[in-house]
Amino acid sequence: MRNVTHLISCILSVGILSGAASAQDTEVTRGGFIDFLVSIIHALDAFAFKSINIFGIEIQWIIVWMAMPMILLTLYFRFINLRSFRRAWDIVRGKYHDDMAPGEVTQFQALSTALSGTVGLGNIAGVAVAISIGGPGASFWMILIGTLAMTLKFAECTLGVKYRKVHADGTISGGPMYYLEAGLKERGWGTFGKILAWTYAILAVPTLLQVAQVNQSYEAINYVAGFEGNGYKWGFGVITATLTAIVIIGGIRSIAQVTSRLVPLMAGIYITAAMVIILGNVSEVPAAFVTIFNGAFSPESVGGGIIGVIIIGMKRAVYSTEAGLGSATIAHAAAKTREPVSEGMVALMEPFIDTVVVSTMTALVIIITGAYIGSEGTEGVALTSGAFGSVISWFPYILAIASFMFAFSTIISWGYYSGKIWEFVFGGSDRSMNLFKIIFCVTLVPGAVFSLKEVYMLMDSLFFLMAVPNILGIYIMAPVLKRDLQSYLERLKSGEIKPKEQS
């Protein structure tokens, strides 16, 4: 309790002092050092999102890097994303739960925590952006790539559990930092594995700055509420940071308890609203699917023809699923299980929920309402909100509330992820972890006030570059994963692994 009080007092102090400072009309001149840092950030952004030409279409190389393993691993594991979907659902429902297994949270709670880090306005906006740029057909390719992303999630999260560290007190540390080092060492690539692990960790450390989530959620609420003045912004920042502090002090168990309630609630609200519109226009659903399918294979659908539509859908799917970034493996590593493959199967449901289900619902609503027609230049969230709002007048208010819930759940999930990365780099002593929590929560406060372009740019660049060492390691360890998968399926078939009611 003392830690919570100390952390909240730090947050309030920063809010008061920063608010007082912002009240003064003092112009801050950027010095040479700041300009130097900004130039580095711009150079990093240019590298991370440099475009390459594929069949006359420009696409960032990092998108190709993240999409290729989705396709290759799906073939390599013989469509495990489809073959094991029912099994994954059984595991999530607790059919194979072992309460005595090492871990800190149930497999459902691990899934909820990981989902809360990915599902949000980005998913809702992603399909809208794809449709506004590439037409209805782009949503088909987004959903297809999202289905393939299930395999990549399976692979990385299986590794996350396989090479996790179980401490003497029962707490867990896991993620790419651990499986890249231990997994590659096991295959005789020790030095290279250590390089990849530390590269990943160093790229990931700045993810503790979650200011963008606070800024975006405030803007969504302000769109409806119409607040004026910085006072409301500072207040929103302090409230968000305080709520975050209360949750993350309790670690993964506290975070999982919150996300396991928030995620079903968020998904339920959104899907219910979508179903109201879809069922109210059920006669138009077949025509909507025909529009999507025709657009997916129509050469006239967008510049670049079919390839152009595929690339647009692929790009939005990569952004939506975050498969290959390795972040979700940190949450899944904490799951109570003795079988790494079983947690990998749980993880493959993430892209299905946050991209396939949400994207299909959103695409149908946008197409049925006709909101995409003449939508060029419209923001993704605005297009989605407009589509729902054309039928449900009060939907923008629901979206405003949901946006805060999405942002808050993402913040607390990344609070856990960032904490584990910090622990790997700086050590897990009480002093070190308390310092992390103070930095993480205090930096949320100004998030609602300032639109920090360079900070967002840095976060985006490092965020996607995390996929480079992670995916490289997954390729090298793919044979190990295949062997473990075959062993798990054989033991299931033989009855060695039984549902809990039969064990």
TIRO-818457 format. One record per residue (C-alpha): x, y, z. Coordinates in pm, whole numbers, padded with zeros to 5 digits, always signed. Example, Ala and Ser with C-alpha at 12.3 -4.5 7.8 and 13.67 -1.06 7.14 Angstrom:
// TIRO-818457
+01230-00450+00780
+01367-00106+00714
***
This chain:
// TIRO-818457
+00000+00000+00000
+00293+00231+00076
+00422+00178-00280
+00085+00275-00427
+00067+00591-00214
+00422+00692-00306
+00359+00634-00675
+00033+00830-00676
+00198+01122-00495
+00468+01130-00765
+00199+01137-01035
+00008+01421-00867
+00328+01620-00818
+00418+01591-01184
+00064+01687-01287
+00060+01998-01067
+00413+02113-01154
+00373+02048-01526
+00034+02216-01533
+00178+02523-01365
+00467+02530-01610
+00236+02500-01909
+00031+02796-01783
+00326+03022-01850
+00357+03137-02208
+00722+03055-02223
+00860+02971-02562
+01105+02684-02548
+01383+02701-02801
+01518+02369-02918
+01892+02350-02869
+02154+02182-03079
+02140+01856-02883
+01762+01828-02917
+01786+01896-03290
+02051+01624-03311
+01819+01376-03137
+01532+01473-03365
+01749+01415-03673
+01838+01067-03543
+01469+00987-03485
+01380+01098-03839
+01665+00888-03982
+01549+00584-03783
+01193+00635-03903
+01311+00664-04265
+01501+00335-04229
+01225+00145-04048
+00959+00242-04301
+01167+00257-04618
+00962+00141-04915
+01055-00121-05171
+00893-00175-05508
+00692-00494-05565
+00523-00529-05903
+00516-00153-05935
+00362-00104-05589
+00548+00072-05307
+00541-00105-04968
+00759-00077-04658
+01016-00356-04626
+00922-00411-04260
+00567-00505-04364
+00703-00767-04605
+00942-00891-04333
+00648-00944-04094
+00405-01087-04349
+00636-01348-04504
+00669-01571-04194
+00291-01568-04158
+00267-01739-04496
+00578-01959-04473
+00512-02089-04121
+00148-02164-04203
+00271-02393-04481
+00556-02533-04267
+00321-02626-03980
+00057-02755-04223
-00212-02499-04142
-00196-02542-03765
-00402-02221-03743
-00701-02407-03886
-00631-02763-03768
-00599-02670-03401
-00862-02399-03374
-01115-02619-03193
-00844-02750-02961
-00740-02391-02886
-01097-02306-02790
-01111-02607-02554
-00788-02497-02385
-00912-02139-02342
-01232-02270-02181
-01016-02451-01924
-01071-02807-02045
-00702-02888-01994
-00632-02647-01707
-00381-02765-01447
-00390-02541-01142
-00070-02699-01009
+00127-02616-01325
+00396-02346-01304
+00270-02001-01396
+00095-01699-01250
-00235-01669-01441
-00480-01895-01622
-00446-01945-01995
-00762-01739-02051
-00619-01454-01843
-00293-01467-02040
-00494-01446-02363
-00698-01152-02228
-00383-00965-02124
-00223-01018-02465
-00545-00923-02645
-00579-00604-02445
-00237-00503-02576
-00347-00538-02938
-00723-00497-02974
-00837-00137-02982
-00897+00164-03203
-00618+00048-03432
-00812-00266-03519
-01139-00080-03564
-00971+00185-03776
-00750-00058-03969
-01020-00217-04182
-01176+00126-04243
-00843+00257-04370
-00800-00051-04590
-01146-00007-04744
-01112+00370-04793
-00781+00323-04979
-00823-00012-05153
-01200-00055-05170
-01408-00333-05006
-01179-00601-05153
-00890-00494-04931
-01081-00620-04626
-01079-00971-04777
-00699-00974-04790
-00673-00817-04446
-00886-01097-04302
-00691-01363-04494
-00352-01235-04376
-00497-01209-04025
-00581-01579-04047
-00222-01659-04149
-00092-01441-03865
-00244-01693-03625
+00042-01931-03707
+00312-01674-03633
+00148-01599-03296
+00142-01973-03226
+00514-02002-03300
+00639-01709-03095
+00415-01775-02794
+00509-02144-02783
+00872-02032-02762
+00777-01780-02494
+00658-02059-02262
+00924-02313-02361
+01215-02088-02264
+01058-01884-01982
+01228-01844-01644
+01042-01967-01337
+01181-01791-01030
+01203-01938-00680
+00897-01740-00567
+00690-01876-00856
+00693-01557-01062
+00767-01582-01433
+00993-01394-01672
+00957-01461-02040
+00956-01311-02387
+01184-01281-02689
+01475-01167-02470
+01476-01511-02308
+01392-01747-02592
+01625-01580-02841
+01917-01625-02602
+01834-01969-02459
+01677-02119-02771
+01960-02026-03006
+02222-02132-02750
+02053-02473-02744
+02107-02497-03121
+02473-02391-03102
+02411-02025-03188
+02486-01891-02838
+02667-01569-02926
+02425-01483-03206
+02131-01556-02977
+02266-01320-02712
+02312-01047-02975
+01953-01091-03097
+01815-01096-02741
+01989-00775-02639
+01907-00606-02970
+01541-00685-02909
+01555-00565-02548
+01728-00236-02632
+01477-00165-02910
+01191-00247-02673
+01295-00043-02366
+01144+00286-02496
+00801+00117-02523
+00750+00219-02160
+00645+00557-02305
+00274+00499-02367
+00185+00867-02414
+00018+00805-02749
-00252+00589-02590
-00342+00864-02342
-00346+01130-02614
-00568+00933-02852
-00817+00829-02584
-00848+01190-02460
-00910+01314-02815
-01185+01055-02865
-01356+01154-02540
-01309+01525-02607
-01472+01482-02950
-01796+01397-02768
-01758+01597-02445
-01612+01915-02596
-01375+01998-02310
-01183+02325-02338
-00852+02420-02181
-00543+02232-02068
-00682+02178-01718
-00904+01895-01840
-00611+01741-02025
-00387+01742-01720
-00670+01602-01510
-00729+01323-01760
-00358+01242-01763
-00339+01228-01383
-00652+01008-01358
-00521+00767-01623
-00178+00746-01459
-00330+00693-01113
-00557+00412-01230
-00262+00255-01409
-00046+00275-01095
-00313+00102-00886
-00328-00188-01133
+00037-00244-01228
+00158-00237-00865
-00009-00579-00831
+00186-00730-01121
+00054-00977-01379
-00213-01121-01146
-00371-00779-01093
-00338-00688-01461
-00489-01020-01569
-00787-00976-01336
-00862-00639-01496
-00804-00742-01858
-01001-01067-01823
-01304-00847-01748
-01231-00551-01975
-01158-00748-02294
-01487-00945-02303
-01675-00624-02213
-01506-00421-02489
-01551-00694-02747
-01910-00751-02639
-02007-00384-02674
-01851-00351-03018
-01978-00681-03159
-02329-00619-03021
-02344-00278-03190
-02221-00432-03516
-02473-00717-03497
-02760-00472-03443
-02674-00308-03775
-02598-00632-03960
-02915-00811-03843
-03119-00500-03914
-02995-00516-04274
-02958-00893-04304
-03098-00898-04658
-02800-00689-04773
-02532-00914-04619
-02499-01150-04920
-02452-00851-05151
-02190-00710-04913
-01989-01035-04928
-02016-01033-05308
-01886-00674-05311
-01591-00777-05091
-01507-01083-05302
-01539-00902-05635
-01326-00615-05507
-01057-00858-05387
-01007-01002-05735
-01098-00704-05952
-00803-00552-06143
-00980-00215-06143
-01024-00200-05767
-00723+00021-05695
-00399+00141-05848
-00181-00166-05906
-00477-00397-05959
-00506-00715-05753
-00149-00683-05620
-00228-00332-05496
-00537-00452-05308
-00345-00745-05157
-00064-00518-05035
-00308-00271-04877
-00489-00553-04695
-00159-00714-04591
-00026-00387-04450
-00333-00322-04236
-00338-00684-04112
+00025-00662-04000
-00049-00343-03807
-00362-00496-03655
-00232-00835-03537
+00118-00729-03424
+00220-01091-03488
+00598-01117-03506
+00669-00832-03263
+00707-01075-02974
+00529-00856-02719
+00240-01098-02661
+00484-01375-02569
+00563-01191-02244
+00201-01228-02129
+00162-01586-02251
+00483-01690-02074
+00304-01631-01742
+00028-01885-01818
-00019-02188-01594
+00077-02479-01816
+00330-02757-01851
+00282-02767-02228
+00432-02478-02429
+00247-02591-02743
-00091-02564-02568
-00025-02197-02490
+00083-02143-02850
-00258-02276-02953
-00428-02033-02714
-00226-01747-02866
-00333-01826-03222
-00681-01709-03125
-00555-01351-03081
-00537-01256-03451
-00865-01440-03507
-01042-01223-03249
-00869-00887-03301
-00845-00900-03681
-01067-01168-03835
-01378-01117-03618
-01347-00741-03567
-01249-00681-03930
-01534-00887-04073
-01790-00712-03853
-01649-00368-03930
-01624-00435-04304
-01986-00551-04322
-02110-00244-04132
-01910-00002-04349
-02025-00168-04674
-02389-00218-04572
-02422+00147-04468
-02232+00265-04778
-02008+00483-04560
-01701+00392-04768
-01838+00554-05083
-01658+00884-05135
-01457+00830-04816
-01115+00917-04960
-00919+01117-04706
-01146+01023-04416
-00972+00909-04096
-01018+00539-04015
-01190+00588-03679
-01408+00867-03822
-01518+00640-04108
-01608+00358-03869
-01783+00595-03628
-01973+00752-03917
-02084+00411-04044
-02219+00309-03704
-02352+00656-03628
-02558+00659-03949
-02771+00382-03797
-02708+00418-03422
-02706+00790-03341
-02552+00744-02998
-02265+00521-03116
-02000+00801-03104
-02059+00814-02727
-02008+00438-02700
-01692+00467-02911
-01562+00742-02681
-01609+00522-02374
-01468+00219-02554
-01166+00419-02668
-01070+00489-02307
-01120+00124-02215
-00913+00015-02515
-00636+00261-02430
-00636+00180-02059
-00618-00195-02118
-00335-00143-02367
-00147+00077-02119
-00163-00174-01833
-00066-00463-02061
+00234-00271-02190
+00310-00178-01831
+00369-00548-01770
+00557-00602-02098
+00781-00300-02042
+00845-00406-01684
+00974-00746-01793
+01195-00587-02058
+01326-00339-01798
+01394-00631-01563
+01599-00808-01831
+01808-00499-01906
+01843-00332-01565
+01777-00616-01321
+01474-00707-01113
+01564-00559-00774
+01291-00379-00580
+01466-00046-00632
+01497-00102-01007
+01135-00211-01053
+00998+00073-00836
+01194+00320-01050
+01041+00163-01361
+00686+00195-01226
+00741+00560-01136
+00879+00641-01482
+00606+00444-01659
+00317+00607-01472
+00454+00960-01447
+00523+00980-01822
+00154+00909-01887
+00049+01241-01731
+00159+01478-02012
+00031+01233-02275
-00312+01398-02289
-00165+01747-02322
+00110+01727-02578
+00108+01586-02928
+00467+01466-02922
+00528+01393-03289
+00890+01286-03251
+00811+01061-02955
+00535+00887-03153
+00770+00856-03450
+01040+00698-03232
+00793+00455-03075
+00659+00343-03413
+01007+00289-03556
+01142+00089-03261
+00811-00097-03224
+00830-00249-03570
+01207-00297-03571
+01154-00533-03274
+01025-00780-03534
+01366-00812-03702
+01555-01006-03431
+01238-01183-03317
+01140-01326-03656
+01501-01414-03739
+01515-01624-03422
+01179-01790-03498
+01306-01900-03840
+01612-02062-03679
+01404-02238-03411
+01122-02350-03644
+01245-02716-03654
+01234-02727-03272
+00879-02595-03278
+00773-02853-03535
+00918-03136-03327
+00742-03011-03013
+00413-02974-03200
+00430-03330-03333
+00510-03462-02985
+00217-03273-02831
-00032-03393-03092
+00088-03754-03058
+00049-03743-02678
-00299-03600-02718
-00391-03877-02958
-00249-04151-02733
-00437-04019-02430
-00124-03924-02238
-00258-03568-02221
-00615-03579-02093
-00886-03323-02019
-00886-03232-01649
-01212-03418-01579
-01049-03740-01705
-00706-03694-01544
***
